[in-house]
């Protein structure tokens, strides 16, 4: 015979909160708190057998749940209690202080870890909280079914660290709690394209565009053309993917340089705030081609899959080290080209236009390209084998 069916043998509504109840099931001697919030059943064991104690513990648990609730937290008066906030409350407040360009990233990272952090009170966070989080995070697979890597954990912790720093600014904490290391992070450099690879990619792209045009496949033709123009524009401007996606026609302007040539000057907003960029006439031509009346965004759709197909068609989806390329590889390609164009590049000028630091340019790009940047000088014969 099978095991006896688990059933509820006691249920008590909470006298203060109608949506909270206390129950005891046939498979446990402990009372359990139960409620529905954000469309989900939430329950937790009180770990006590004494009903009055269970009601008090359940009330404290419910108040945390309610204050961290997405839908209830902004409406219920409990969210204004003068007590230490939960991480969910802090994240909501923190997002209001960051630029819109960063807000989407915070939302994206928070959505994957909120179930762990949402009800934790900020003053309860300690080293063990983080260790438990690492264990919890590694138990949950990625959407592709793979184990979460240390590099991803590190990015998760960057968001939590920023929220905790915000808590210090707001007076909820005096110092950051100790944060254990996530473990060794395997290097994952952003693969770029060489000049020859870029030329081959552009040639392949043009052929694919013409093929779709001849086949009178309008949808595929437009996707390939958009992906092509996005790729070329990124290499011409050194923009990040997010900056390119947020670029608006009203922020673009045609000017002329000292030689009387037309150039693009644009205001872009990214992870380092808003800056002015200058790009050559080819970038300006793309802006003009794409402009239509009442249009807002220069690139309203992403076309990441179309670009992935292009990379595979050109046999450039992986670099020589086996790393996968994507749209983000084009920013690295753009910066590398500017470093290679001049044996003594102006790192400050490149960094300002790219929205990064000279230190990052020197450490991540110039150092890795240093030998190739000085190819002519380093390839000169030294006469050491002459008699």
N, C-alpha and C positions, 0 to 999 in steps of 0.2 A: 504493500500500500504506500501511496505517496505521503509526503509530509502534510501536516495539517495546514489549512489555509490561514494566512495571516489576516487578522481582522482587528478593527478598532473596538476596544472594549470600554474606553472612556473618552468623552469629548466634552470640553468645557470652554465656552466662549469667554474671551477676556473681558472683564467688566468695563474697561476703559476704551478698548480698541475693537470695534465690531468685526474688523477684517482679520483679527488675530484670534486663533483658538489654540487650546492645549489638548493634546490627545495622548492616549496610551494604547499601544498595540499589543496584540497577544504574544508577539515574539520578543518583547522587551519589558523590563520592569521600570524603565525611565520614561518620564513624560517628554513629549515632543512638541515643539512650537511649529505652527504651520500657518502660512498666509499665501495670498496671490498678489504679486506685484509685477508690473510691466508685462502682463500676460503670461507669467510663468509661476509654477508652483514652487514656493521656497519653504524649506523645512529644515529643522536642526534639532538635535537632541539636547535637552536641558541638562542631562546627566544627573538628575536628581529624581527621587521617588516621592518627595514631599510636595504636595500640590501648591501651597502658598509660595514656596521657594521657586517652583517651576513657573508660576505666574510672573514673579518678579524677574527671573532670568529671561523669560520669553519677552517681557516688555522691553528690557534693555536690547535684546537682539532685534526686536521689531523696529525700535527707534533707529538703530543703525541701518537696517534694511531700508526703511522709509526715507531716511535722509540721503541715502545713496541711490535712491530710485530715480531712473531717468525721467519718468512722467510725474511722479509725486513730489520729488525733492524740491521742485521750484514752486509748488503750490501749497504744500502743507506747512503750517506754522512751526513745525518741529525743525525745519531747516534753518530757523533763526535762533535756535537755542544757543546760549553762550557756553558751549562746550567745545572740546577739541574736534575739529572736522574730520571726516573720513577722506580717504584718497579720492573718491568719486567727487566729493564736493570741491576739493582742492583743484582737481583737473578742470572742472567746469569754470572755476574762477580764474585759473591760470590761462585757459584758452582765450578769455576776454582780454588778456594783456599782451597777447602775441599778434603779429601781423597776420592777415588773412592767408597769406601765402604759406605760413607755417601751420595754420590751424588745421588744414586738411591732413597734414602729416601726423599731427598729434592725434587727431581722430582715428586715423588709420592704425597707428601703433597701439593706442588705448583700446580699440575694439578687440584686439586679440588677447589682451591681458586683463581686461576689466573684471572678469569673473573672479580672478584671484584677489585683486587689489581693492575693489569697489567699497567693501564694508570695513576695511582695516582703518582704524583710527590712527592719525598721523603720529601721535605721541607713543603709540605701541610699536612702531616700526623699529626693528633692531636687526642685528646681523643674522639671527636665525630666521627672521621674516624673509630675508633675501635668499637664504639657503633653501628654505621651503619653496620659495617661488621658483628657483632654478629647477628643483625636482618636479614641481607641478608643470612647468613649461615644457620640460623634456618629455613628459608623459603624453603631451598633446602633439600629434603629428601636424605637419604643414598641410596645406590644401593638396599638395602633390603626394602626400603620404610618406614623406621623409621625416627623419628626426630633426628637431630644431637644433641648429648649430650654435656654437659659442658666439659667432659673429652676430647672429640675430639676437641672442640674449644680451649682448653688449649694447645693441641699439635699443632694445627694450629698456635697459637700465639708464640709458641717456635721457629718455623721456621721464622716468621716475625721478632721476636725480634733479632734473630741471624743476619738477613739481615740488620736490622737497626743498630746493633752494628758494622757490617762491614761498613755501611755508615759513622759512626763516625770515624772509622779507616782511611777511604778514604778522610775525610775532608768535607763530604757533610752535616754533622750534628755536632753540638757541644755536645748535650746530647740526651738521649732517650726521646721521647715524653711520656707524661703520658699514661699508658695503664690501662684502667679500668678492674676490675676483671670480669671473665666470669660468675661467680656465684659459688655456692657450687658444689664441685666435689664429687660424690658418690664413696666411696672406692671400688676398684675392684682388690683385691689381686689375684696374680697369683696362681691358685690352683695346688698343687703338689700331688704326689702319696706317700702313706705310703709304708713301706717295703712289707707288705702283698699285697697291691694293685699292686705294681710293679711286684711281683712274679706272681700274677694271670694274669696280662697283658702279661707277657712273655710266660706263659704257654698257654694262649689263642692264642697268635700270632703263636707259634710253631704248634699248632693244625690246625690253619687255613692254614698255609703254607703247611703242609702235606696233607690236604684235597685237596688243589688246585693241588698239585703234583699228587695225586692219580687220580684226574679227568682229568689229562693230559691237563690242561688249562695253557699253558705256560705264557700267558700274565698276568693273575691274580697271578700266582705263583711268577713271577718276581716282580710284584708290592708289594705283601705282604712281600717278602723277603727283598726288598729294604727298605720298611717302617720299618721292624723289625730291620735291621742293622742300620738304621738312628737313631732309638729310643735308641738302646743299646749304640751306639757310643756317643750320646749326654749325656747320664747318666754317661758314663765312662770319658768323657772329660770336662763336664760343659760348653760346647760351646753354644753360641747363635745360633739361626737358620741361620741367615745370615752368620755367621762365618763358620758354617758347610757347607753351600752351596758354599762358596768361597774356601774351602780347596782343595789344589792341591797335587797330588802325589809327585811332586818335592819338596814340603815343608815338607814332612814327612821323618823321619829318625829312624832307629832302633838302640837302644843303650842298654846297660846293667846297672843295678843298683849295689849297693854295694854287694848285695847278689848274683850277677851273673845272675839275671833274666832279660829277654828281656823287654824293655819298649818302648813306642812310644814318641818321641820328635818331635814336629811340630811347625812351624811358622804359626800363624793365624793372620788375619787382621780383625778388627771389629770396633765398634763405638769408642773405646778408642785407636785406632792405632794398630800397629803390636806388638805381644808379642810371647814369647815361652811358650808352654804348655808341660806338662809331663802327660802321661796317662799309665795305666797298660797294661799288655800283651794282654788282651782281645781286647783292641782297636787296637793294632798293628796287631792282627790276622784279624780283619775286613779290615784293609788297605790292607793286603796281599791278602785276598780273592777277593777283589774288583779290584785289579790291573790287567789291560790288556794292551797290547802293544799300544803305541800312545795315551793312555788315559790321560786326563788332570785333570778333576775334579773327586774327590772321589765320590761325590754324584751329578751327572749331572741333576737329576730330583728331584722334591720336594716330591711327593707322600703324600701331606697333606690330600687328600681325603681318601686314603688307610688307613692312620693312624686314621682318624676320624671314619671310619668304624670299625677299630679294637677296638677303645675305646668304641664304642656303643656295639660291640659284647661282650665285657668284662663287660658291665654295669658300665663303668668308665668315660663316657662322661661328667658327672656332678659330682662335689664333694659333700660333705655332706651339704655345704652351698648353693648349686644350681649353683655355678660358672662353666662355661664351660671349659673343658680342651682341649689342643691342643699340638702341638710340643713344644711351648714355655714353657709349664708346665714342660717339662723334665729338663730344666736347673735349675728350682727351686727345682725339685726332686733331682737332682745331688748334689746341694749345701747342701740341707737338709740332705742327707745321710752322707755327710762328717762331718757335725756338730754332727750328732747322733752317729757316729762311735767312737768319742772320747769325754769323759766328759769335757775335757779341750782342745778344738780344737785350732789349730794354725790358727787364723783368717787371719793373714797376708799372710801365705802360700796359703790358700784357695783363698783369694782375688786376689793374683797375678796370680794364675793359671786360675781363672775364668774371669780375666780382669775387675774387679770391685774394689771397695774400701772397706777397713775394716769397715768404718762407715755404708756403705750399707749392708754389711754382718751382722753387729751387729743389725742394726735397722730393717732390713726387714726379716732376717732369724733367727739369734740367739735369738733375743728377743721373737719371736713367738714360738720358740722351747725350750726355756730355761728350762721349767719344765720337758719336755720329755728327754732333754739332760742329766739331772741329776736324772733320774728315780731311780737308785739304791740308791743314797744318800737320796733322799726325801722319799723313801718308807720304810726306816728303822723305826722300832718302837721306840717310845719315852718313853714307860712305864708309861704314864700319867694315865692309868686306873688301875694300880696295887694297891693293898692294902698296 
